[in-house]
Amino acid sequence: MLLHWIWLAHRPGVNDRVKLALLRHFRDPEDIFFADNGAYDYVEGLTQEAKDALLDKDLTGAEEILEACTREKLHILTYQDAAYPARLKNITDPPVVLYYKGRLPDFDALPLIGVVGTRKASAYGLTTAKRMGYQIGKCGGIVVSGMAYGIDGMAMSGALTAGQTVVGVLGCGADVVYPLSNRALFRDVEEYGCLLSEFPPGYPPAKWTFPKRNRIISGLSNGVLVVEAPEKSGALITARLAAEQGRDVFVVPGNIDMPSFVGSNRLLRDGAIMVSSGWDVVSEYEALYPDKLHREDAPCQVRAYPDEVLRASQPEKIPPKVAQTPAYPEKKGKLKKNLDKKDIDKCSQTAYSDVYATRPALSPDEAAVAAALESGERLVDDVIAETGLTTGKLLAILTMLELKGVIKRLPGKRICLKIRQNKEME
């Protein structure tokens, strides 16, 4: 049953809204898995690409993800589990599967407050984020945020200082520490709260994964607090999603002369709730959580330290998907040279030229995996041995290659180049 949940969660070409429609039409993922083409015709919004993905009944990828979860000590929460957050379930595109480390809080027992803001925050913004996180925790609220530099991380740190549980929502696998300098924060969140992600183990961060995870931050929360955000900021995306989901949007007012506050101050102009303390935020939910919240009036000396301010000022770069340098087999030595030819897809003398034509769109690690499959079907373990990649990172790369239509998973934990297989069948 759990395998079918994972299978459904990672069907390429099937978006979250369609997955939800499938779950409403069928009883559970097992029924979806065993359904035939005709049964899918009754589900609204299903494209031909989505049908093709659903008609692929290979569970190899799901088995590998489940094994990785066991190895990395990740728990799996499905849409139909009793512990699945009710607020998140009610958004239009909830993830059908969540992976997590640590302990899930009782999402319905206390107010959850999403705290977001820019990575390149000012000293004032960092101190305010840490103080707000601390005060929200002391007043009885639970802070939900990403684990990025800047406002997100500082708010989490403040809430942990208050002795309150926290929820970190990631734009990568729940076993992936990003950014690396936040290792200590990751350990603390795992120990005293939970790290949550819709992405499978080993999945690397990418530019598109962070906006996607923002709907989970807002979806879990009763309200979202924006501490500091410039005109173009992912925090504004979270605020917009929160408003669309019917959540409250709170903003700490900032210096009107600083570009890093332009976006958040504009939210105030557009009707967001201005706040100056954690109690200002949490008190909005006193009626919903009677006897659970209390005003914290004690003086707060929480502040951002110089090293935290310095680190937030450094540019944050998304790392390559795999840290290791792949070892290319010597017999593939001509491959890189061929990739530089702009007319490669016009070269009739090159076997499988349509495969090579996809290579310029691949990362070095994806190209290394594709090169390892040139000889035909391979076991996943053999590809790991040849490329030098870790199991978790190879699984992430295989997922991306499958989405790009480069590879195909086969029974028995075997994989092959999808286009090569088509050529041989012609």
VEXDREN-2710 file (C-alpha; in Angstrom, 1 decimal):
% VEXDREN-2710
k/r/px/py/pz
1/MET/0.0/0.0/0.0
2/LEU/2.8/2.5/1.0
3/LEU/4.5/1.6/-2.3
4/HIS/1.4/2.7/-4.2
5/TRP/1.3/6.0/-2.4
6/ILE/5.0/6.7/-3.3
7/TRP/4.3/5.6/-6.9
8/LEU/1.4/8.0/-7.2
9/ALA/3.2/10.9/-5.5
10/HIS/6.0/10.8/-8.1
11/ARG/4.1/10.2/-11.3
12/PRO/5.7/12.5/-14.0
13/GLY/3.2/14.8/-15.7
14/VAL/0.5/14.4/-13.0
15/ASN/0.2/17.6/-11.0
16/ASP/-1.0/17.7/-7.3
17/ARG/-4.5/18.8/-8.2
18/VAL/-5.0/15.8/-10.5
19/LYS/-3.6/13.5/-7.9
20/LEU/-6.2/14.8/-5.5
21/ALA/-8.9/14.3/-8.1
22/LEU/-7.7/10.7/-8.6
23/LEU/-7.9/10.1/-4.8
24/ARG/-11.4/11.5/-4.7
25/HIS/-12.6/9.3/-7.6
26/PHE/-10.9/6.1/-6.6
27/ARG/-10.8/4.7/-3.0
28/ASP/-7.0/4.8/-2.6
29/PRO/-3.7/4.7/-4.6
30/GLU/-3.9/0.9/-4.9
31/ASP/-7.1/1.2/-6.9
32/ILE/-5.5/4.0/-8.9
33/PHE/-2.5/1.7/-9.6
34/PHE/-4.7/-1.2/-10.8
35/ALA/-7.1/0.9/-12.9
36/ASP/-7.0/0.6/-16.7
37/ASN/-7.0/3.3/-19.3
38/GLY/-10.8/3.4/-19.5
39/ALA/-11.2/4.0/-15.8
40/TYR/-8.9/7.0/-16.0
41/ASP/-11.3/8.6/-18.6
42/TYR/-13.7/9.5/-15.8
43/VAL/-11.2/11.7/-14.0
44/GLU/-11.4/15.4/-15.0
45/GLY/-8.2/17.2/-16.0
46/LEU/-6.2/14.1/-16.9
47/THR/-3.9/14.7/-19.9
48/GLN/-2.6/12.0/-22.2
49/GLU/0.9/12.5/-20.6
50/ALA/-0.7/11.9/-17.2
51/LYS/-2.5/8.8/-18.4
52/ASP/0.7/7.4/-19.9
53/ALA/2.4/7.9/-16.5
54/LEU/-0.4/6.2/-14.7
55/LEU/-0.3/3.3/-17.1
56/ASP/3.3/2.7/-16.2
57/LYS/2.9/0.1/-13.4
58/ASP/6.5/-0.3/-12.6
59/LEU/7.1/0.0/-8.8
60/THR/10.9/-0.1/-9.0
61/GLY/11.3/3.6/-8.3
62/ALA/8.9/3.5/-5.4
63/GLU/10.8/0.5/-3.9
64/GLU/14.1/2.4/-4.2
65/ILE/12.6/5.5/-2.5
66/LEU/11.1/3.3/0.3
67/GLU/14.5/1.6/0.8
68/ALA/16.2/5.1/1.0
69/CYS/13.6/6.2/3.6
70/THR/14.5/3.2/5.7
71/ARG/18.2/3.8/5.3
72/GLU/18.0/7.6/6.1
73/LYS/15.4/7.1/8.9
74/LEU/12.7/9.1/7.2
75/HIS/9.1/8.7/8.1
76/ILE/6.3/8.8/5.5
77/LEU/3.0/10.6/6.0
78/THR/0.2/10.0/3.4
79/TYR/-2.8/12.2/2.6
80/GLN/-5.2/9.7/4.2
81/ASP/-3.3/9.3/7.5
82/ALA/-4.9/10.6/10.6
83/ALA/-1.8/12.7/11.4
84/TYR/-1.9/14.5/8.1
85/PRO/-2.5/18.3/8.8
86/ALA/-6.2/19.2/8.3
87/ARG/-5.3/22.8/7.1
88/LEU/-2.9/21.5/4.5
89/LYS/-5.4/18.9/3.3
90/ASN/-7.8/21.7/2.5
91/ILE/-5.7/23.6/0.0
92/THR/-6.2/23.1/-3.7
93/ASP/-3.0/21.3/-4.3
94/PRO/-1.8/19.4/-1.2
95/PRO/1.1/16.9/-1.5
96/VAL/-0.2/13.4/-1.3
97/VAL/2.9/12.2/0.5
98/LEU/5.2/14.0/2.9
99/TYR/8.6/12.7/4.1
100/TYR/9.8/13.8/7.5
101/LYS/12.5/13.5/10.2
102/GLY/11.8/14.2/13.9
103/ARG/8.4/14.3/15.6
104/LEU/5.3/15.7/14.1
105/PRO/3.5/18.2/16.3
106/ASP/-0.3/18.1/16.9
107/PHE/-1.0/20.4/14.0
108/ASP/-4.5/21.2/15.3
109/ALA/-3.7/21.8/19.0
110/LEU/-1.9/25.1/18.7
111/PRO/-1.7/27.9/16.1
112/LEU/1.0/27.5/13.5
113/ILE/2.6/30.7/12.3
114/GLY/4.7/30.7/9.1
115/VAL/7.6/33.2/9.4
116/VAL/9.3/34.1/6.2
117/GLY/11.6/36.8/4.7
118/THR/14.6/37.6/2.6
119/ARG/17.9/35.6/2.8
120/LYS/19.9/38.8/2.6
121/ALA/18.4/40.5/5.6
122/SER/19.5/43.5/7.5
123/ALA/20.7/43.3/11.1
124/TYR/17.4/44.8/12.2
125/GLY/15.5/42.2/10.2
126/LEU/17.5/39.3/11.6
127/THR/17.1/40.5/15.2
128/THR/13.4/41.1/14.7
129/ALA/13.0/37.6/13.1
130/LYS/14.8/35.9/16.0
131/ARG/12.8/37.9/18.6
132/MET/9.4/37.3/16.9
133/GLY/10.2/33.5/16.7
134/TYR/11.1/33.5/20.4
135/GLN/8.0/35.5/21.4
136/ILE/5.6/33.4/19.2
137/GLY/7.0/30.2/20.9
138/LYS/6.8/31.7/24.4
139/CYS/3.2/32.7/23.8
140/GLY/2.3/29.1/22.7
141/GLY/2.5/29.3/18.9
142/ILE/4.5/27.0/16.7
143/VAL/6.8/28.5/14.1
144/VAL/6.8/27.1/10.6
145/SER/9.5/28.2/8.1
146/GLY/12.0/27.2/5.5
147/MET/15.6/26.4/6.7
148/ALA/17.3/29.1/4.6
149/TYR/19.8/31.8/5.6
150/GLY/18.4/35.0/6.9
151/ILE/14.9/35.5/8.2
152/ASP/13.7/31.9/8.0
153/GLY/16.6/30.4/10.0
154/MET/16.7/33.2/12.6
155/ALA/13.0/32.8/13.3
156/MET/13.5/29.0/13.8
157/SER/16.4/29.7/16.1
158/GLY/14.4/32.1/18.2
159/ALA/11.5/29.6/18.6
160/LEU/13.9/26.9/19.7
161/THR/15.4/29.2/22.2
162/ALA/11.9/29.6/23.7
163/GLY/11.7/25.8/24.1
164/GLN/8.9/25.4/21.6
165/THR/8.7/22.8/18.9
166/VAL/9.1/24.0/15.3
167/VAL/8.4/22.7/11.7
168/GLY/11.0/23.2/9.0
169/VAL/9.7/22.8/5.4
170/LEU/12.4/22.0/2.9
171/GLY/12.8/22.6/-0.8
172/CYS/14.9/19.4/-1.1
173/GLY/14.8/15.9/0.5
174/ALA/14.3/15.8/4.2
175/ASP/17.7/14.1/4.5
176/VAL/19.5/16.9/2.6
177/VAL/21.1/19.6/4.7
178/TYR/20.9/22.9/2.8
179/PRO/22.5/25.3/3.3
180/LEU/25.4/23.3/4.7
181/SER/26.2/26.0/7.3
182/ASN/22.8/25.4/8.9
183/ARG/23.9/21.9/10.0
184/ALA/23.5/22.7/13.7
185/LEU/20.0/24.2/13.1
186/PHE/19.0/21.1/11.2
187/ARG/20.0/18.9/14.1
188/ASP/18.1/21.0/16.6
189/VAL/15.0/21.1/14.5
190/GLU/15.1/17.3/14.0
191/GLU/15.6/16.8/17.7
192/TYR/12.9/19.3/19.0
193/GLY/10.5/19.4/16.0
194/CYS/10.4/18.0/12.5
195/LEU/11.9/18.5/9.0
196/LEU/9.2/18.1/6.4
197/SER/9.4/17.7/2.6
198/GLU/7.3/16.5/-0.3
199/PHE/10.5/15.6/-2.2
200/PRO/12.0/12.1/-1.9
201/PRO/15.2/11.2/-0.1
202/GLY/18.3/12.7/-1.7
203/TYR/16.4/15.1/-3.8
204/PRO/18.6/18.2/-4.4
205/PRO/17.5/21.8/-4.0
206/ALA/16.7/23.7/-7.2
207/LYS/15.3/27.2/-8.0
208/TRP/11.8/25.8/-8.7
209/THR/11.6/23.6/-5.6
210/PHE/11.5/26.6/-3.2
211/PRO/8.4/28.3/-4.6
212/LYS/6.7/24.9/-4.7
213/ARG/7.4/24.3/-1.0
214/ASN/6.1/27.7/-0.1
215/ARG/2.5/26.5/-0.5
216/ILE/3.2/24.0/2.2
217/ILE/4.5/26.6/4.6
218/SER/1.4/28.7/4.1
219/GLY/-0.9/25.7/3.9
220/LEU/0.2/24.4/7.4
221/SER/-0.1/27.8/9.0
222/ASN/-3.0/29.8/10.5
223/GLY/-1.2/32.9/9.4
224/VAL/2.0/34.0/7.7
225/LEU/4.4/36.7/9.1
226/VAL/6.6/38.5/6.7
227/VAL/9.5/40.2/8.6
228/GLU/11.6/41.7/5.8
229/ALA/11.1/41.3/2.0
230/PRO/12.4/43.2/-1.0
231/GLU/10.3/43.9/-4.1
232/LYS/11.0/40.5/-5.6
233/SER/11.1/37.9/-2.9
234/GLY/10.0/34.3/-2.4
235/ALA/8.5/35.6/0.9
236/LEU/6.0/37.6/-1.2
237/ILE/5.0/34.4/-3.0
238/THR/4.3/32.7/0.3
239/ALA/2.2/35.8/1.4
240/ARG/0.2/35.6/-1.8
241/LEU/-0.4/31.9/-1.4
242/ALA/-1.4/32.5/2.2
243/ALA/-4.0/35.1/1.1
244/GLU/-5.3/32.7/-1.6
245/GLN/-5.6/29.9/1.0
246/GLY/-7.6/32.2/3.3
247/ARG/-4.8/32.6/5.8
248/ASP/-3.9/35.9/7.7
249/VAL/-0.9/37.9/6.5
250/PHE/1.1/39.7/9.1
251/VAL/4.0/42.2/8.5
252/VAL/6.6/43.9/10.6
253/PRO/7.0/47.5/9.4
254/GLY/10.4/48.3/8.1
255/ASN/12.6/51.3/7.1
256/ILE/11.0/52.9/4.1
257/ASP/14.5/53.9/2.8
258/MET/15.8/50.3/2.6
259/PRO/15.1/48.3/-0.6
260/SER/14.9/45.1/1.5
261/PHE/11.7/46.3/3.0
262/VAL/9.9/47.5/-0.1
263/GLY/8.0/44.3/-0.6
264/SER/6.9/43.8/3.0
265/ASN/5.9/47.5/3.4
266/ARG/3.8/47.2/0.3
267/LEU/1.9/44.3/1.8
268/LEU/0.9/46.7/4.7
269/ARG/-0.4/49.1/2.1
270/ASP/-2.4/46.3/0.5
271/GLY/-4.1/45.4/3.8
272/ALA/-1.8/43.1/5.7
273/ILE/-1.9/43.2/9.5
274/MET/0.8/45.3/11.1
275/VAL/2.5/43.7/14.1
276/SER/5.3/44.5/16.5
277/SER/5.5/41.5/18.8
278/GLY/4.8/37.8/18.8
279/TRP/1.7/38.3/20.9
280/ASP/0.3/40.6/18.3
281/VAL/0.3/37.6/16.0
282/VAL/-0.7/34.8/18.3
283/SER/-3.5/36.8/20.0
284/GLU/-5.5/36.7/16.7
285/TYR/-6.2/33.0/17.5
286/GLU/-7.1/33.2/21.3
287/ALA/-10.7/32.3/20.5
288/LEU/-9.7/29.2/18.5
289/TYR/-7.3/27.9/21.1
290/PRO/-8.8/28.8/24.5
291/ASP/-6.5/28.3/27.5
292/LYS/-3.6/27.3/25.1
293/LEU/-2.1/30.8/24.6
294/HIS/-0.7/33.3/27.0
295/ARG/0.7/36.8/26.7
296/GLU/4.5/37.0/27.2
297/ASP/5.3/40.4/28.6
298/ALA/8.7/39.7/30.0
299/PRO/11.5/41.8/28.4
300/CYS/13.1/40.1/25.5
301/GLN/16.9/40.4/25.0
302/VAL/17.0/38.1/21.9
303/ARG/19.2/39.5/19.2
304/ALA/21.1/38.5/16.1
305/TYR/24.9/38.1/16.7
306/PRO/27.5/39.7/14.4
307/ASP/28.4/36.3/12.8
308/GLU/24.8/35.7/12.0
309/VAL/24.5/39.1/10.3
310/LEU/27.7/38.5/8.3
311/ARG/26.5/35.1/7.2
312/ALA/23.2/36.5/6.0
313/SER/25.0/39.1/3.9
314/GLN/26.8/36.4/1.9
315/PRO/25.2/35.3/-1.4
316/GLU/23.5/31.9/-1.1
317/LYS/24.1/29.6/-4.1
318/ILE/22.2/26.5/-4.9
319/PRO/24.9/23.8/-5.0
320/PRO/25.3/21.3/-7.8
321/LYS/23.0/18.3/-7.4
322/VAL/25.9/15.9/-6.5
323/ALA/29.0/16.9/-4.7
324/GLN/31.2/14.2/-6.1
325/THR/33.0/14.5/-9.5
326/PRO/31.7/11.6/-11.6
327/ALA/34.3/9.2/-13.0
328/TYR/33.6/8.9/-16.7
329/PRO/34.7/5.5/-18.2
330/GLU/37.6/5.8/-20.5
331/LYS/35.7/4.3/-23.4
332/LYS/33.4/7.3/-23.4
333/GLY/36.2/9.7/-23.9
334/LYS/34.8/11.0/-27.2
335/LEU/31.4/11.8/-25.6
336/LYS/32.3/15.3/-24.2
337/LYS/33.9/16.3/-27.5
338/ASN/30.7/15.2/-29.4
339/LEU/28.5/17.3/-27.0
340/ASP/30.2/20.5/-28.2
341/LYS/29.0/20.0/-31.8
342/LYS/26.0/22.2/-32.5
343/ASP/24.9/20.0/-35.4
344/ILE/25.0/16.8/-33.5
345/ASP/21.3/16.2/-34.1
346/LYS/21.9/16.5/-37.9
347/CYS/24.7/13.9/-38.0
348/SER/23.2/10.9/-39.7
349/GLN/26.4/8.8/-39.1
350/THR/26.0/9.0/-35.3
351/ALA/24.0/6.1/-33.7
352/TYR/21.2/7.2/-31.5
353/SER/21.8/10.9/-32.3
354/ASP/18.4/11.8/-30.6
355/VAL/19.9/10.6/-27.3
356/TYR/23.0/12.8/-27.7
357/ALA/20.8/15.7/-28.6
358/THR/19.4/15.8/-25.1
359/ARG/22.8/15.9/-23.5
360/PRO/23.4/19.7/-23.6
361/ALA/20.3/20.0/-21.4
362/LEU/21.7/17.6/-18.8
363/SER/23.8/18.5/-15.8
364/PRO/27.3/16.9/-15.6
365/ASP/26.0/14.3/-13.2
366/GLU/22.9/13.5/-15.3
367/ALA/25.2/13.1/-18.3
368/ALA/27.4/10.8/-16.4
369/VAL/24.5/8.5/-15.5
370/ALA/23.3/8.6/-19.1
371/ALA/26.8/7.7/-20.3
372/ALA/26.8/4.7/-18.0
373/LEU/23.7/3.4/-19.7
374/GLU/25.0/3.6/-23.2
375/SER/25.9/-0.1/-23.2
376/GLY/22.3/-1.1/-22.4
377/GLU/20.2/-2.1/-19.4
378/ARG/22.1/-1.8/-16.1
379/LEU/21.4/-2.5/-12.4
380/VAL/21.1/0.6/-10.2
381/ASP/24.0/-0.7/-8.1
382/ASP/26.2/-1.0/-11.1
383/VAL/25.5/2.6/-12.1
384/ILE/26.4/3.7/-8.5
385/ALA/29.7/1.8/-8.7
386/GLU/30.6/3.3/-12.1
387/THR/29.7/6.9/-11.4
388/GLY/30.7/7.1/-7.8
389/LEU/27.4/8.7/-6.8
390/THR/25.7/8.1/-3.5
391/THR/22.5/6.0/-3.6
392/GLY/20.3/8.9/-2.5
393/LYS/21.7/11.4/-5.0
394/LEU/21.5/8.8/-7.8
395/LEU/17.8/8.3/-7.1
396/ALA/17.3/12.0/-7.3
397/ILE/19.1/12.1/-10.7
398/LEU/17.2/9.1/-12.0
399/THR/13.9/10.9/-11.1
400/MET/15.0/14.0/-13.1
401/LEU/16.2/11.9/-16.1
402/GLU/12.8/10.1/-16.0
403/LEU/11.0/13.4/-16.0
404/LYS/13.1/14.5/-19.0
405/GLY/12.2/11.3/-20.9
406/VAL/15.9/10.2/-21.0
407/ILE/15.7/6.9/-19.0
408/LYS/13.1/4.2/-18.2
409/ARG/13.0/2.1/-15.1
410/LEU/12.6/-1.6/-15.5
411/PRO/11.6/-4.4/-13.1
412/GLY/14.4/-5.8/-10.9
413/LYS/16.0/-2.4/-10.1
414/ARG/17.2/-2.1/-13.7
415/ILE/17.3/1.1/-15.8
416/CYS/18.0/1.9/-19.4
417/LEU/18.0/4.7/-21.9
418/LYS/14.4/5.2/-23.0
419/ILE/15.3/6.4/-26.5
420/ARG/17.8/3.7/-27.0
421/GLN/15.1/1.1/-26.1
422/ASN/12.7/2.7/-28.6
423/LYS/15.4/2.5/-31.4
424/GLU/15.9/-1.2/-30.8
425/MET/12.2/-1.9/-31.0
426/GLU/11.8/-0.2/-34.4
END
